[in-house]
């Protein structure tokens, strides 16, 4: 078997395992929501929030040590053990009867989220440099596992609960656990182990890349493109239901329209990074994230403000008042009535409506320039649902390409520490997925605006772009001081 076909086989196994792991990692999003909705468990909003976040947290914070183990012992060994061990808490989940038992088991099955660090290190050593962007992009398509859970799990839960509404749900984690066991066995039988030959052996040397500011910069990019992807995919469902009054099913479909293309496009992002370079791709990704989050920032709103009023043209007495005119001493003043519009909710741009409300009474004495009717201007912005959905899909696609670009950087700059650096960057990104919904929740409480999450995304996107641009300018100044001096002198 040729080296490349062996590499493709490993890539296929890696991607399949990561897809299933990602589906398990996001299981609580559907399962916990279902259990609370059906009254099977009476968890509070805070407890529900923690149960959604705990697997994301454990799958993030252990990415670094798992990445180190992958570099030292090889992906086959680490991935096989991870898949088989994480099936155990899923088999035990049906026996959980309290918040704490559910939380502890969620913490342990959440470790499947570390599969990303294993797959990154294991995939990169099988491919030459010019192939790594595409290979890591294809592997990263496993993110689409989140969409598998949002599609399949609700239907499975409904089917399992038909005969036994109280205990039917218990088969779902067992099905997920059995799937992990099957993939684990496939790994043991078909995968071939390979360690990173250039990897250093002492813990001090292994951890040395973490002192490099570049690792933290890549982490900041990944906090945005991956962390906010995970956070936003959870945030969109309540957003659609509250702002646009969609049903649970329709809101879930819109949320899937965000997460599915973002996962699939990652392979294309890897191809673009190989062809044009990760830096150029990241410029486009961060730029588009800024533009789209800015457009998403504007809430569905209705503003009333003072408009053009009607003033008396002379001193006198108000003789007649009707809906559309006032007469003062024989002089008629036209009044604009309020117009009722039925298509404001489907308008793409803000709709302005101005009218006047009469403030004087018949036989009232008025002076010249006295207000007869006050002006009212209404500006209504419906934040059109379909425009909103398209923008949400576009920002998801942008982040999907960005996820691949960030991981194209790592083998280039840290060829012998892909597992460690990939694990650290993945950890920072995963923490974005954990803290994102919490920050979004606080912002919503503080501002009362659902779009406050987009304001936060906009700020982080701008900071990432400024950090990247400043770094590139500094590198240019160091590498080509004469060239930069000429540019500054001529401009």
C-alpha positions as CSV (number, residue, x, y, z in Angstrom):
1,X,0.0,0.0,0.0
2,X,1.4,3.4,-1.0
3,X,2.2,6.0,1.7
4,X,-0.5,8.4,0.4
5,X,-3.3,5.7,0.3
6,X,-2.3,4.7,3.9
7,X,-2.5,8.4,4.8
8,X,-5.9,8.7,3.2
9,X,-7.1,5.6,5.2
10,X,-5.9,7.2,8.5
11,X,-7.6,10.5,7.5
12,X,-10.9,8.7,6.8
13,X,-10.7,6.9,10.2
14,X,-9.8,10.1,12.0
15,X,-12.6,12.1,10.4
16,X,-15.2,9.4,11.1
17,X,-14.1,9.2,14.7
18,X,-14.0,12.9,15.2
19,X,-17.5,13.3,13.7
20,X,-19.0,10.7,16.1
21,X,-17.0,12.3,19.0
22,X,-18.3,15.8,18.1
23,X,-21.9,14.4,18.0
24,X,-21.5,12.9,21.5
25,X,-19.8,16.1,22.7
26,X,-22.9,18.2,21.9
27,X,-25.4,15.5,23.1
28,X,-26.5,17.4,26.2
29,X,-27.7,20.3,24.1
30,X,-30.6,18.1,22.9
31,X,-30.9,15.6,25.8
32,X,-31.0,18.0,28.7
33,X,-33.4,20.4,26.9
34,X,-35.7,17.4,26.3
35,X,-35.5,16.1,29.9
36,X,-36.4,19.6,31.3
37,X,-39.1,20.2,28.7
38,X,-40.8,16.9,29.5
39,X,-40.5,17.5,33.2
40,X,-38.5,14.3,33.7
41,X,-36.0,16.3,35.7
42,X,-36.9,19.6,37.4
43,X,-33.5,21.4,36.8
44,X,-33.3,25.2,37.1
45,X,-32.2,27.4,34.3
46,X,-28.8,27.7,36.0
47,X,-28.4,23.9,36.4
48,X,-29.5,23.4,32.8
49,X,-26.9,26.0,31.7
50,X,-24.1,24.1,33.6
51,X,-25.1,20.7,32.2
52,X,-24.9,22.2,28.6
53,X,-21.5,23.7,29.4
54,X,-19.7,21.0,31.5
55,X,-19.0,18.6,28.5
56,X,-17.7,21.6,26.5
57,X,-15.4,22.6,29.4
58,X,-13.9,19.1,30.0
59,X,-13.4,18.5,26.3
60,X,-11.5,21.8,26.1
61,X,-9.3,21.9,29.2
62,X,-7.9,18.4,28.5
63,X,-7.0,19.0,24.9
64,X,-3.5,20.1,25.9
65,X,-2.4,17.0,27.9
66,X,-4.1,14.7,25.3
67,X,-2.2,16.6,22.5
68,X,1.1,15.9,24.4
69,X,0.2,12.2,24.8
70,X,-0.5,12.0,21.0
71,X,2.9,13.4,20.2
72,X,4.6,11.0,22.5
73,X,2.7,7.7,22.0
74,X,0.9,8.0,18.7
75,X,-2.7,8.7,17.6
76,X,-3.8,5.0,17.3
77,X,-3.2,4.2,20.9
78,X,-4.6,7.5,22.3
79,X,-7.6,7.6,20.1
80,X,-8.5,3.9,20.7
81,X,-8.3,4.4,24.5
82,X,-10.2,7.7,24.4
83,X,-13.1,6.2,22.3
84,X,-13.5,3.1,24.5
85,X,-13.2,5.0,27.8
86,X,-15.7,7.7,26.9
87,X,-18.3,5.1,26.1
88,X,-18.4,4.1,29.8
89,X,-20.0,7.3,31.2
90,X,-22.6,7.2,28.3
91,X,-23.6,3.7,29.3
92,X,-23.9,4.9,32.9
93,X,-26.0,8.0,32.1
94,X,-29.4,6.2,32.2
95,X,-28.7,5.4,35.9
96,X,-28.2,9.1,36.8
97,X,-31.0,10.3,39.0
98,X,-29.7,13.7,40.2
99,X,-28.1,16.9,38.9
100,X,-24.7,16.0,40.4
101,X,-24.6,12.4,39.0
102,X,-25.6,13.8,35.6
103,X,-23.0,16.5,35.9
104,X,-20.1,14.2,36.8
105,X,-21.0,11.7,34.0
106,X,-21.3,14.7,31.5
107,X,-17.8,15.8,32.6
108,X,-16.3,12.4,31.7
109,X,-18.1,11.8,28.4
110,X,-17.3,15.4,27.5
111,X,-13.6,14.2,27.2
112,X,-14.6,13.1,23.7
113,X,-14.0,16.8,22.8
114,X,-10.3,16.2,23.2
115,X,-10.5,14.0,20.1
116,X,-9.7,17.1,18.1
117,X,-6.2,17.4,19.6
118,X,-5.6,13.7,18.9
119,X,-6.7,13.9,15.3
120,X,-4.8,17.1,14.5
121,X,-1.5,15.6,15.7
122,X,-2.2,12.2,14.2
123,X,-3.3,13.5,10.8
124,X,-0.5,16.0,10.3
125,X,2.4,13.5,10.6
126,X,0.9,11.4,7.8
127,X,1.0,14.2,5.2
128,X,3.7,16.3,3.5
129,X,3.6,20.1,4.1
130,X,1.8,20.9,0.9
131,X,-1.1,18.6,1.8
132,X,-1.5,19.5,5.4
133,X,-4.0,22.3,5.0
134,X,-6.4,20.1,2.9
135,X,-5.9,17.1,5.2
136,X,-6.6,19.0,8.4
137,X,-9.5,20.8,6.7
138,X,-11.1,17.5,5.8
139,X,-10.5,16.1,9.3
140,X,-12.1,19.3,10.7
141,X,-15.3,18.6,8.8
142,X,-16.1,16.4,11.8
143,X,-17.5,19.6,13.3
144,X,-20.6,18.7,11.3
145,X,-21.2,16.1,14.0
146,X,-23.0,18.9,15.9
147,X,-25.6,19.0,13.1
148,X,-26.0,15.2,13.2
149,X,-27.1,15.5,16.8
150,X,-29.5,18.4,16.2
151,X,-31.0,16.4,13.3
152,X,-31.1,12.8,14.6
153,X,-31.3,13.0,18.4
154,X,-34.7,14.8,18.7
155,X,-36.3,12.2,16.3
156,X,-34.7,9.3,18.1
157,X,-35.9,10.7,21.5
158,X,-39.5,11.0,20.2
159,X,-39.3,7.5,18.8
160,X,-37.8,5.9,21.9
161,X,-40.3,7.7,24.2
162,X,-43.5,6.5,22.3
163,X,-43.9,3.4,24.4
164,X,-42.2,4.6,27.6
165,X,-42.4,8.4,28.0
166,X,-40.5,8.4,31.3
167,X,-37.6,6.0,30.6
168,X,-37.5,5.9,26.8
169,X,-34.7,8.6,26.7
170,X,-32.3,6.2,28.5
171,X,-31.6,4.3,25.2
172,X,-30.2,7.4,23.5
173,X,-26.9,7.7,25.5
174,X,-26.5,3.9,25.2
175,X,-26.8,4.1,21.4
176,X,-24.1,6.9,21.4
177,X,-21.9,4.8,23.7
178,X,-22.2,1.7,21.5
179,X,-21.2,3.9,18.4
180,X,-18.1,5.0,20.2
181,X,-17.2,1.3,21.0
182,X,-17.7,0.3,17.3
183,X,-15.4,3.2,16.1
184,X,-12.9,2.3,18.8
185,X,-12.7,-1.3,17.6
186,X,-12.3,-0.1,14.0
187,X,-9.4,2.0,15.2
188,X,-7.7,-0.9,17.0
189,X,-8.1,-3.2,13.9
190,X,-7.4,-0.9,11.0
191,X,-5.3,2.1,12.2
192,X,-1.5,2.1,12.1
193,X,0.4,3.8,14.8
194,X,3.0,6.6,14.1
195,X,4.6,8.9,16.5
196,X,6.2,12.3,15.8
197,X,9.9,11.5,15.4
198,X,11.0,15.1,16.1
199,X,9.1,15.4,19.4
200,X,11.2,16.0,22.4
201,X,10.9,13.8,25.5
202,X,11.2,16.1,28.5
203,X,8.1,17.8,29.8
204,X,10.0,21.1,29.9
205,X,10.8,20.9,26.2
206,X,7.3,19.7,25.4
207,X,5.8,22.8,27.1
208,X,8.3,25.3,25.7
209,X,6.2,26.3,22.7
210,X,3.6,27.7,25.1
211,X,6.0,30.5,26.0
212,X,5.7,31.7,22.4
213,X,3.3,34.6,22.0
214,X,2.4,33.2,18.5
215,X,0.6,30.2,20.1
216,X,-1.6,32.6,22.1
217,X,-2.3,34.7,19.0
218,X,-3.4,31.5,17.1
219,X,-5.5,30.7,20.2
220,X,-7.2,34.1,20.1
221,X,-8.2,33.5,16.4
222,X,-9.5,30.1,17.3
223,X,-11.4,31.5,20.3
224,X,-13.3,33.5,17.7
225,X,-13.8,31.1,14.8
226,X,-14.3,27.9,16.8
227,X,-15.3,29.0,20.3
228,X,-18.0,31.4,19.0
229,X,-19.1,28.8,16.4
230,X,-19.9,26.4,19.3
231,X,-21.4,29.2,21.5
232,X,-23.5,30.7,18.7
233,X,-24.9,27.3,17.6
234,X,-26.3,26.9,21.1
235,X,-27.4,30.6,21.3
236,X,-29.3,30.7,18.0
237,X,-32.2,28.5,19.0
238,X,-33.5,30.7,21.9
239,X,-32.6,33.7,19.8
240,X,-34.9,32.7,16.9
241,X,-37.7,31.6,19.2
242,X,-37.6,34.9,21.2
243,X,-37.0,37.5,18.5
244,X,-38.8,35.9,15.5
245,X,-41.3,33.7,17.5
246,X,-40.3,30.5,15.5
247,X,-41.3,27.1,16.7
248,X,-38.7,24.8,18.3
249,X,-38.4,22.7,15.1
250,X,-38.1,25.7,12.8
251,X,-35.6,27.4,15.1
252,X,-33.6,24.2,15.3
253,X,-33.6,24.0,11.5
254,X,-32.2,27.5,11.2
255,X,-29.5,26.7,13.8
256,X,-28.6,23.6,11.8
257,X,-28.4,25.8,8.7
258,X,-25.6,27.7,10.6
259,X,-23.6,24.8,11.9
260,X,-23.8,22.3,9.0
261,X,-22.2,24.5,6.2
262,X,-19.6,25.8,8.7
263,X,-18.5,22.2,9.4
264,X,-18.5,21.1,5.8
265,X,-16.7,24.2,4.3
266,X,-13.7,23.5,6.5
267,X,-12.2,21.2,3.9
268,X,-12.4,24.0,1.3
269,X,-10.8,26.3,3.9
270,X,-7.9,23.9,4.1
271,X,-7.6,24.0,0.3
272,X,-7.6,27.8,0.2
273,X,-5.0,27.9,3.0
274,X,-2.7,25.6,0.9
275,X,-3.2,27.6,-2.2
276,X,-3.1,31.2,-1.0
277,X,-1.5,30.9,2.5
278,X,-3.1,30.9,5.9
279,X,-2.4,34.6,6.5
280,X,-4.2,35.9,3.4
281,X,-7.2,33.6,4.2
282,X,-7.3,34.9,7.8
283,X,-7.4,38.5,6.6
284,X,-10.5,37.7,4.6
285,X,-12.0,35.6,7.5
286,X,-11.5,38.3,10.1
287,X,-12.6,41.1,7.7
288,X,-15.8,39.3,6.8
289,X,-16.5,38.5,10.5
290,X,-16.2,42.2,11.3
291,X,-18.6,43.2,8.4
292,X,-21.2,40.5,9.0
293,X,-21.3,40.9,12.9
294,X,-21.7,44.6,12.3
295,X,-24.7,44.0,10.1
296,X,-26.1,41.5,12.6
297,X,-25.7,44.0,15.5
298,X,-28.8,46.0,14.7
299,X,-31.8,44.7,16.7
300,X,-35.4,44.3,15.7
301,X,-36.6,47.7,16.9
302,X,-39.2,50.5,16.7
303,X,-38.2,54.1,17.5
304,X,-40.5,57.0,18.1
305,X,-39.1,60.5,17.9
306,X,-40.2,64.1,17.4
307,X,-41.0,64.9,13.8
308,X,-41.9,68.0,11.8
309,X,-44.9,69.7,13.5
310,X,-47.4,72.4,12.4
311,X,-47.1,76.0,13.7
312,X,-49.8,78.7,13.6
313,X,-49.0,81.3,10.8
314,X,-50.7,84.2,12.7
315,X,-52.3,85.2,16.0
316,X,-56.0,84.2,16.3
317,X,-58.6,81.7,17.4
318,X,-58.9,78.0,16.3
319,X,-62.2,77.9,14.5
320,X,-62.4,74.4,13.1
321,X,-60.6,71.1,13.7
322,X,-60.8,68.0,11.5
323,X,-58.7,64.9,11.1
324,X,-56.5,66.4,8.4
325,X,-56.7,70.2,8.9
326,X,-56.9,73.1,11.5
327,X,-58.3,76.5,10.6
328,X,-57.1,79.6,12.5
329,X,-58.9,82.9,11.6
330,X,-59.8,81.5,8.1
331,X,-56.3,80.2,7.4
332,X,-56.2,76.4,6.9
333,X,-53.2,74.4,8.2
334,X,-52.8,70.8,6.7
335,X,-52.3,67.9,9.1
336,X,-50.7,64.6,8.1
337,X,-52.7,61.6,9.4
338,X,-51.1,58.4,10.7
339,X,-50.8,55.9,7.8
340,X,-51.3,52.2,8.6
341,X,-48.7,50.0,6.8
342,X,-49.1,46.2,6.7
343,X,-45.8,45.1,5.1
344,X,-43.3,46.7,7.6
345,X,-42.4,43.3,9.1
346,X,-41.2,42.0,5.7
347,X,-39.2,45.1,4.8
348,X,-35.4,44.7,4.5
349,X,-34.5,48.3,5.2
350,X,-35.8,50.6,8.0
351,X,-39.3,52.0,7.3
352,X,-40.0,55.7,8.2
353,X,-43.5,56.9,8.9
354,X,-44.3,60.6,9.9
355,X,-47.6,62.1,11.0
356,X,-48.9,64.9,13.2
357,X,-51.1,64.8,16.4
358,X,-53.3,67.9,17.1
359,X,-52.5,69.6,20.5
360,X,-55.0,72.5,20.4
361,X,-58.8,72.7,21.0
362,X,-61.6,74.5,19.2
363,X,-62.0,78.2,20.1
364,X,-58.6,78.2,21.7
365,X,-56.6,81.4,21.3
366,X,-53.2,80.9,19.7
367,X,-50.2,83.1,19.0
368,X,-48.1,83.2,15.9
369,X,-45.6,80.3,15.8
370,X,-47.5,78.4,18.5
371,X,-47.6,74.6,18.0
372,X,-51.0,73.4,16.6
373,X,-50.0,69.8,15.9
374,X,-46.9,68.0,17.2
375,X,-44.9,65.9,14.7
376,X,-44.2,62.2,15.4
377,X,-41.7,60.1,13.4
378,X,-41.7,56.3,13.7
379,X,-38.7,54.3,12.4
380,X,-39.4,50.6,12.3
381,X,-36.6,48.1,11.6
382,X,-38.0,44.5,11.3
383,X,-34.5,42.9,11.0
384,X,-36.0,40.7,8.2
385,X,-35.8,37.0,9.2
386,X,-34.5,35.7,5.9
387,X,-31.8,38.4,5.7
388,X,-30.8,37.5,9.2
389,X,-30.7,33.8,8.4
390,X,-28.5,34.4,5.3
391,X,-26.1,36.6,7.4
392,X,-25.9,33.9,10.1
393,X,-25.1,31.3,7.4
394,X,-22.4,33.5,5.9
395,X,-20.6,34.2,9.2
396,X,-20.7,30.4,9.9
397,X,-19.1,29.7,6.6
398,X,-16.5,32.4,7.2
399,X,-15.6,30.9,10.6
400,X,-15.5,27.4,9.0
401,X,-12.8,28.6,6.6
402,X,-11.0,30.3,9.5
403,X,-10.9,27.1,11.6
404,X,-8.9,25.4,8.8
405,X,-6.6,28.4,8.3
406,X,-5.6,28.6,12.0
407,X,-4.6,24.9,11.9
408,X,-2.7,25.4,8.6
409,X,-0.4,27.8,10.6
410,X,0.5,25.2,13.3
411,X,2.5,22.5,11.4
412,X,4.3,25.4,9.5
413,X,5.6,27.1,12.7
414,X,5.7,24.1,15.1
415,X,6.3,21.0,13.0
416,X,7.6,18.9,16.0
417,X,5.0,20.1,18.5
418,X,1.7,19.9,16.5
419,X,0.0,17.9,19.3
420,X,1.0,20.3,22.1
421,X,0.3,23.5,20.2
422,X,-2.8,22.1,18.5
423,X,-4.0,21.0,21.9
424,X,-3.4,24.5,23.4
425,X,-5.0,26.3,20.6
426,X,-8.0,23.9,20.7
427,X,-8.2,24.4,24.5
428,X,-8.5,28.2,24.1
429,X,-11.0,27.8,21.3
430,X,-13.1,25.3,23.4
431,X,-13.1,27.7,26.3
432,X,-14.7,30.2,23.9
433,X,-17.5,27.7,23.4
434,X,-17.9,27.4,27.2
435,X,-17.7,31.1,28.2
436,X,-19.5,32.4,25.0
437,X,-23.1,31.5,26.0
438,X,-22.4,32.7,29.6
439,X,-21.1,36.1,28.3
440,X,-24.0,36.3,25.8
441,X,-26.4,35.7,28.7
442,X,-25.0,38.4,30.9
443,X,-25.0,40.9,28.0
444,X,-28.6,40.0,27.2
445,X,-29.6,40.7,30.9
446,X,-27.6,43.9,31.0
447,X,-28.6,45.4,27.7
448,X,-32.0,43.7,27.0
449,X,-30.8,43.2,23.4
450,X,-30.5,39.7,21.8
451,X,-28.0,41.3,19.3
452,X,-25.6,42.2,22.1
453,X,-23.9,38.9,21.4
454,X,-23.1,40.2,17.9
455,X,-21.6,43.4,19.4
456,X,-19.2,41.2,21.4
457,X,-18.3,39.1,18.4
458,X,-17.7,42.4,16.4
459,X,-15.3,43.6,19.2
460,X,-13.4,40.3,19.4
461,X,-13.1,40.2,15.5
462,X,-11.7,43.7,15.4
463,X,-9.1,42.9,18.2
464,X,-8.0,39.8,16.4
465,X,-7.5,41.6,13.1
466,X,-5.6,44.5,14.7
467,X,-3.3,42.0,16.5
468,X,-2.6,40.1,13.3
469,X,-2.0,43.2,11.3
470,X,0.3,44.7,13.9
471,X,2.3,41.5,14.1
472,X,2.7,41.4,10.3
473,X,3.8,45.1,10.2
474,X,6.3,44.4,12.9
475,X,7.7,41.4,11.1
476,X,8.0,43.5,7.9
477,X,9.9,46.2,9.8
478,X,12.3,43.7,11.2
479,X,12.9,41.7,8.0
480,X,12.9,44.7,5.5
481,X,13.7,47.9,7.4
482,X,14.8,49.7,4.2
483,X,11.6,48.7,2.3
484,X,9.3,50.0,5.2
485,X,11.4,53.2,5.5
486,X,10.9,53.9,1.8
487,X,7.1,53.3,2.1
488,X,6.8,55.6,5.1
489,X,9.1,58.2,3.4
490,X,7.1,58.2,0.1
491,X,3.7,58.3,1.8
